[in-house]
Amino acid sequence: METTLLLLFLTLIGGLIGWITNLIAIKLMFRPFEPVKLPIVPVEIQGLIPKRKQEIAKSIGKTIQEELLSIDEIIEKFIEQQDQKELVNTIKQKIDKVINDRLPAILPSSIKIMIKSYISEVIDQEASKMINSTMEDLVHKAAAKIDLAEMVETRINEFPMEKLEDVVLKIAKEELKHIEILGGLLGIFIGLLQGIIIILL
């Protein structure tokens, strides 16, 4: 009876220690957010993610820019979605308005129509080329000036640690619960093994 109680006690204690150890390890991923100096030992403790936040942010930013998407791709995608016909029609409408407003009133309407028709043909022939050329220039200029990796890095560094912790814990809730349970099961196994060794000795 005493042997059974001893085995049960050591097994429960082992399981509890294993579960608590893993629970603390999960918490130490984030907490403490700021470095804390231990009073006796000259050691500073800080959560793993807060401690390496800048390094993680830089790595994520670099990965996104180099492997997932670049600023060139973003701008090119935006340009593809623009309706060139709509842009050409807008240009034509603006020019028509300028012609109507600026040409002398005494000018015969037939000449005005001829001028509008000629300009309209020129726009139809050249506008698309000009738009494409301008857009390409914009892509190159924007790509040279915008650093996507730096933007991502800055946003991650600005993100509050409390919110980041909540997000990670919500996303990985099931996986972290499995780690806690696994810690308990390993603890139970180690406790049982210790009990058996004690009894045999």
Secondary structure, DSSP 8 states (H G I E B T S, - for coil): -HHHHHHHHHHHHHHHHHHHHHHHHHHTTT-SSS-EE-SSSS-EE--HHHHTHHHHHHHHHHHIIIII--HHHHHHHHHHHS-HHHHHHHHHHHHHHHHHHHS-TTS-HHHHHHHHHHHHHHHHHHHHHHHHHHHHHHHHHHHHH--HHHHHHHHHHHS-HHHHHHHHHHHTHHHHHHHHHHHHHHHHHHHHHHHHHHHH-
